[in-house]
Amino acid sequence: AGSDSGKGSPLCLTMKIACGAVLLACASSSAAGVDKNRPVTKVINLLKDMVKQLEKEAEEDEEVYNKVACWCKTNDKEKTTSISDAEQRIDRLISTIEEKTATSSRLNTEIKNLEIEVEKNQKALDQATANRKKELAEFNEDEKDTLQSISALKSAVTVLSKHNGGAALLDMQAALRSTMHTHAAKVGDMLSSKDLKTVQSFLQSPEDYFDAEPTFKQSYAPQSGEIFGILKNMLSTFEADLSQAQKDEMQSQKAYEDLKAAKEDEIKQGQDHLEEKQEELANTDESLAQAKEDLEDTRTSLAADQAFLANLKEKCQLTDQEYEQRTKTRQEEISAVSEALSFLTSDEAHDLFSRTFNFVQTASTEDARRSKAAKILAETAHKVSSAALATLAGQVQRDAFVKVKKAIDDMIAKLLQDKEDEIKQKDFCIEELNTNERETELKNRDKEETQAKIDTLTNEIETLTKEIDTLKAEIATLQTELKRAGEDREKENKDFQETVADQRATVKLLEKTLDVLKGFYNKKHKGASLAQEDPAGPPPPPGFKSYKKNSGSGGVMGMIQQIIADAKTEEAEAIQAEKDAQSAYESFVKDTNDSITAKQDSITDKSDTKAKKEGELTDSKKDLENIMIELEELANENADLHKACDFTLKNFDVRQQARDEEVEGLREAKAALSGAQLTFLQKK
């Protein structure tokens, strides 16, 4: 093994090793005497053993290196493949997460729309059911009244046909009055003015229609025959109306049942579709959660693989460098020992060893100190594996003390300077590595915070987008409702105008009719009482009976007045209903417009907020890219620092101890040259 403190070419180093070995052998032989085997033979054998040992160590190093290289190659390939697969999986998972997130958002919107549609259909069905119940109740009531009226009319026809009076007549009168009151509007449309007047007169004084004696051609009085025909016509009309009403009711019931079946089918389909969408949403959310969990696990595994691969490359690089340096140093050492061995076995070396051996036998006390110093240096060189000390040990044997001492002092100074430089290098490395670690940790923290901010902004933007879309849909719905309400209001107002016009025309017509009747019936008429002389001849036929006002006139005018009052009441109610409807419509328009304005303002605010957050998202993504670049730079810096500092930090204590021992050996050698009594030599 060599040292970084050696000087000179390999040839010089070889000569120094050879000379040092010979001097040591000669010194040993001078103390023990001349042996049968020459000392140089032991040195040669020792050098041959050294060559074998070096070659063996080289083979062991090669075996170790091959194992490490195989491990490096295998794991490098596996981890590189694993990292590539993880990165591809991360890309796929990110794509899947984006897809599932979009699908989840779409399904939520569809589910909401389906729920609204199902609710709308259910409300429509409920409203149709309520209307059907109301129509059925009204039909039942009308049917009951109509049946009662038909029964009354049949009774009246029967009474008239049998020409009965008394209690039957009174019952008939009460039943007909009820029919006329219940179906006043229908009777008004059914009968002409004349027929209506006749019926009303009949109801006022029915007994008048049974007073006249029938002629030989009549079975009943003429008035009774007229009212009989009118009532029969009314009976036929009521029966026809009842039949038509019953048919209409059946059609309404069938239409309702068809509507109910259609709505129930729509509701069922909507609910089935809703359940399918909810199940799809659950599966999508579950897949989304699993994908996010897989993404986190894959990123964690990727980070671990990347760290392992970085450490692997660093370790393998250091191993390559160390193996290359060990191979180079060992090859130089083998070359030096081989050259030294060739020198020792040459003829010139034989003569040199003979002269040196004689010199050692006759050496003075000064030579003994020189030998002790050389021995100390040689032992220290072997202990710390320093070729420089071994060279210096050789120089001690042949150079002057002053020159040797100076060389020792120079070497000590250099070793101390190397020690100080290595300490500075260690401190620099520790400080730079710590700084790099702190900066990396801070940047990783910035990365996590920026990524969290990006995720938050992305979610907020998605939420704002959904809210804006929802507000736009609500505005569209409100505008549609507002349009429909305007159309309904216009139709209602048109109906109101027609109703009021009809009521006023009816009142005007009835008032004219009433005025005509009042103009006649309110006058006072005097009966004629002219005295006539009996003519000469036969007497004249009987004259006119006294004139009397129709007894039913009062009832007719009273009914007209009641109809006028009812028409005015209906007109007033229609006017009030129109005012209420217009007021409600105006309130609805105002509230709807206010809601639309508020929603539009909310859309503007949310759009501004969304734009700001999108800007922040873009800036955050740029910040993340810069952080990733800085982290990459810090990682490269960290790799460079480890490459430059790992050897120093890992071997610092060993190198410092070896250098201290080397300095101590030099100082002891110098003391030996100066004649000091060293404890080390005394023990020896």
GUBAZA-251860 format. One record per residue (C-alpha): y, x, z; residue in three letters. Coordinates in steps of 0.25 Angstrom, whole numbers, plus 5000, padded with zeros to 4 digits. Layout:
% residues N
YXZALA...
This chain:
% residues 684
500050005000ALA501450054997GLY502850035002SER504149994996ASP504850125002SER504050224994GLY504850324985LYS504450404972GLY503550394961SER502050364962PRO501650504959LEU502550554970CYS501950454979LEU500550504975THR500850644978MET501450614992LYS500250534996ILE499350644991ALA500150754999CYS500250665011GLY498750645011ALA498450795009VAL499350835020LEU498750735030LEU497350785026ALA497750935028CYS498450895042ALA497150835047SER496250955042SER497151055049SER496950975062ALA495450965061ALA495151095053GLY494551125039VAL493451025036ASP492251045026LYS492850925018ASN494250955013ARG495350855018PRO495750825004VAL494450755002THR494650655013LYS496050625006VAL495450604993ILE494350514999ASN495450435006LEU496250414993LEU495050374986LYS494750264997ASP496250224996MET496050204981VAL494850114983LYS495550034994GLN496750014986LEU495849964974GLU495149874984LYS496449814989GLU496849794975ALA495649714972GLU495849634984GLU497249604981ASP496849564967GLU495849464972GLU496849404982VAL497849394971TYR496849334961ASN496549224972LYS498049204975VAL498349194960ALA497249094958CYS497749014969TRP499149024964CYS498748984949LYS497848864954THR498848804964ASN500048834954ASP499348754943LYS498848644953GLU500248624959LYS500948634946THR500048524941THR500248444953SER501748454953ILE501748414938SER500848294941ASP501748254953ALA503048264945GLU502448184934GLN501948084945ARG503348074951ILE503948044938ASP502847934936ARG503147884950LEU504647884948ILE504447804935SER503447704942THR504447684954ILE505547654944GLU504647564936GLU504147494949LYS505547484955THR506047414942ALA504847324941THR505047284956SER506547254953SER506147174941ARG505047094949LEU505947064960ASN506947004951THR505846924944GLU505346874957ILE506746834961LYS506946754948ASN505546694949LEU505846644963GLU507146584958ILE506446514947GLU505346464956VAL506346414966GLU507146354954LYS505946274949ASN505546234963GLN506946174965LYS506946104952ALA505546044955LEU506046004969ASP507345944963GLN506445874952ALA505545814963THR506745764971ALA507345704959ASN506045634955ARG505945584970LYS507345524969LYS507045464955GLU505745404960LEU506445344972ALA507545284963GLU506545234954PHE505745174965ASN507045104970GLU507445054957ASP506045004954GLU506044934967LYS507344874964ASP506944834950THR505644774954LEU506444694964GLN507444654953SER506244614944ILE505644534955SER506944464957ALA507144434943LEU505744384941LYS506044294953SER507344244947ALA506644214934VAL505544144941THR506544054949VAL507344024936LEU506143994928SER505543894939LYS506943844941HIS506843864956ASN507943864967GLY508043864981GLY507543984989ALA506944054976ALA508344044970LEU508944114982LEU507944224982ASP508144244967MET509644254969GLN509444354980ALA508544444971ALA509344434959LEU510644474967ARG509844594972SER509444634958THR510844614952MET511444704964HIS510344814963THR510344824948HIS511844784945ALA512044894935ALA510744864928LYS511044714927VAL512444744922GLY511844824911ASP510744724908MET511544594908LEU512644554899SER513944504906SER513544364904LYS512144374909ASP512644454921LEU513644344924LYS512544244923THR511644314932VAL512744334942GLN513144184941SER511644154944PHE511644244956LEU512944174961GLN512344034960SER510944024955PRO510843874959GLU511843844948ASP510743884938TYR509743774943PHE510743654944ASP510743604929ALA509743504925GLU508843554913PRO508943484900THR507743424894PHE507643554886LYS507743644898GLN506843684909SER507943744917TYR509543754917ALA510243834906PRO510843924917GLN509543954923SER508943984909GLY510044084907GLU509844164920ILE508344154918PHE508544234905GLY509444334911ILE508544354922LEU507344374913LYS508044474905ASN508444544918MET506944544922LEU506544604909SER507544714909THR507244744924PHE505744754921GLU506044834908ALA506944934916ASP505844944927LEU504844974917SER505745084911GLN506045134924ALA504645154928GLN504345224915LYS505545314917ASP505045344931GLU503645374926MET504345474916GLN505145534926SER503945554935GLN503245614924LYS504445704920ALA504545744935TYR503045774935GLU503145864923ASP504345934928LEU503645954941LYS502346014935ALA503246104926ALA504046154938LYS502846174946GLU502246254935ASP503446334934GLU503546354949ILE502046394949LYS502246494937GLN503446554944GLY502746564957GLN501546634950ASP502446724943HIS503246754956LEU501946794963GLU501546884951GLU502946954952LYS502846964967GLN501447024966GLU501947114955GLU503147154963LEU502247184975ALA501347274967ASN502647344960THR503247364974ASP501947424979GLU501747514967SER503247554969LEU503047594983ALA501747664980GLN502447744969ALA503647784978LYS502547834988GLU501847904978ASP503147964973LEU503448014987GLU502048074989ASP502148144975THR503448204978ARG502948254991THR501748314985SER502548374973LEU503548434983ALA502348494991ALA501648544978ASP502948604973GLN503148674986ALA501748724986PHE501948774971LEU503248844975ALA502548914987ASN501348944978LEU502149014967LYS502949094977GLU501649134984LYS501049174971CYS502249244966GLN502249324979LEU500749354978THR500949404963ASP502149494968GLN501349544980GLU500049564971TYR500849644961GLU501549724971GLN500249754979ARG499549794965THR500649884961LYS500749954975THR499249964976ARG499250024962GLN500250124965GLU499550164978GLU498250174970ILE498850264960SER499550344970ALA498250364978VAL497450394965SER498450494961GLU498450554975ALA496950564974LEU497050634960SER497950734966PHE497050764978LEU495850794969THR496550884960SER496451044960ASP497951054963GLU497850964975ALA496651054980HIS497551174981ASP498651094987LEU497751044998PHE497251185001SER498651235003ARG499051115011THR497851135020PHE498151275023ASN499651235026PHE499251135036VAL498351235043GLN499451335045THR500551225047ALA501551245058SER502051155069THR503051095060GLU501951055050ASP501150985061ALA502450895064ARG502450875049ARG501050835049SER501250735061LYS502450675054ALA501650665041ALA500550595048LYS501450495055ILE502050465041LEU500750445035ALA500150355046GLU501450275045THR501350265030ALA499950215031HIS500250115042LYS501450055034VAL500850085020SER502150165016SER501950255004ALA503350315008ALA502850365022LEU501650425016ALA502550505006THR503450545017LEU502150595025ALA501850685014GLY503250735013GLN503250775028VAL502150865025GLN502850945014ARG504350925016ASP505350985026ALA505650905039PHE507050885036VAL506750825022LYS505650735028VAL506450685040LYS507550645030LYS506550575022ALA506050505034ILE507450465038ASP507750415024ASP506450335025MET506750275038ILE508150235034ALA507650165021LYS506550095029LEU507650045039LEU508550005028GLN507349925021ASP507149865034LYS508549815036GLU508549765021ASP507249695023GLU507849625036ILE509049585028LYS508249535016GLN507349455026LYS508649395033ASP509149365019PHE507849295015CYS507749215027ILE509249165026GLU509149135011GLU507749065013LEU508348975025ASN509648945017THR508748905005ASN507848815014GLU509048755020ARG509748725007GLU508448675001THR508248585013GLU509648525011LEU509548504996LYS508248434999ASN508948345009ARG510048324998ASP508948294988LYS508248184997GLU509648125001GLU510048124986THR508748064982GLN508847954993ALA510247924988LYS509747914974ILE508647814978ASP509647734986THR510647734975LEU509547694965THR509047574974ASN510447534977GLU510747534961ILE509547454959GLU509847354970THR511347334964LEU510747314950THR509847204955LYS510947144963GLU511947144951ILE510847084942ASP510546974952THR512046944953LEU512246934938LYS511046844938ALA511646754949GLU512946754941ILE512246704929ALA511546594937THR512846554943LEU513546544930GLN512446464924THR512446374936GLU514046364934LEU513846324920LYS512846224923ARG513646164934ALA514846154924GLY513946084914GLU513445984925ASP514845964930ARG515345924916GLU514145834914LYS514445764928GLU515945754925ASN515545684911LYS514645584918ASP515745564929PHE516745534918GLN515745434911GLU515445364924THR516845344928VAL517245294914ALA516045204914ASP516445154928GLN517845134925ARG517545064912ALA516544974920THR517644934930VAL518644914919LYS517744814912LEU517344744924LEU518744734929GLU519144664916LYS517944574917THR518344544931LEU519744514927ASP519244414916VAL518344344926LEU519444334937LYS520444284927GLY519544164924PHE518944134937TYR520144154946ASN520944044938LYS520943904944LYS520543794934HIS520843644935LYS519943534931GLY520443434920ALA520643294925SER521243214914LEU521143064915ALA520542994902GLN520542854899GLU519342794895ASP519342764880PRO519042644874ALA517642664871GLY516442734876PRO516742844887PRO516742994883PRO515643084888PRO515743154901PRO516843264902GLY516743414907PHE516243444921LYS517343514930SER517443664927TYR516943754938LYS517043914938LYS515743984937ASN515244004951SER514744144947GLY516044204943SER516344254957GLY515044334958GLY515244394944VAL516644444948MET516144494961GLY515044574954MET516044634944ILE517044674955GLN515844734963GLN515444814950ILE516844864948ILE516944904963ALA515544984961ASP516045044948ALA517345094955LYS516545144966THR515545224957GLU516845274950GLU517445324963ALA516045384967GLU515945454953ALA517345514954ILE517045564968GLN515745624964ALA516445684952GLU517445754961LYS516345804970ASP515545854959ALA516745924953GLN517145984966SER515746034968ALA515746094954TYR517046164957GLU516546214970SER515246264963PHE516046334952VAL516946404962LYS515746444970ASP514946494958THR516146564952ASN516446634966ASP514946674967SER514946724953ILE516246804956THR515646864968ALA514346904961LYS515146964950GLN515947044960ASP514647084967SER514147134953ILE515447214951THR515347274965ASP513847304964LYS514047364950SER515047454955ASP514147494967THR513047514957LYS513847604948ALA514347684960LYS512847704965LYS512447734950GLU513447844950GLY513047894964GLU511547894959LEU511947974947THR512648074956ASP511448074966SER510448104955LYS511348224950LYS511448274964ASP509948264965LEU509748344953GLU510748454958ASN509948454971ILE508648474964MET509248584956ILE509748654969GLU508448634976LEU507748694964GLU508748814965GLU508448824980LEU506948824977ALA507148934967ASN508049014977GLU506948994988ASN505849044978ALA506749164975ASP506949194990LEU505549184993HIS505149274982LYS506149374987ALA505949355002CYS504549315005ASP503949455004PHE505049505014THR504949395023LEU503449385024LYS503349545025ASN504549565033PHE503949595047ASP502849685041VAL503849765032ARG504749785044GLN503649825053GLN503149925043ALA504449975040ARG504749995055ASP503350075056GLU503750155044GLU505150195051VAL504450225064GLU503450315057GLY504550385050LEU505250405063ARG503950455069GLU503750555058ALA505150605059LYS504950625074ALA503650705071ALA504450795061LEU505450815072SER504350855082GLY504450735091ALA503250705100GLN502850565095LEU502050475103THR501250435090PHE500850585088LEU500450605103GLN499550485102LYS498950545089LYS
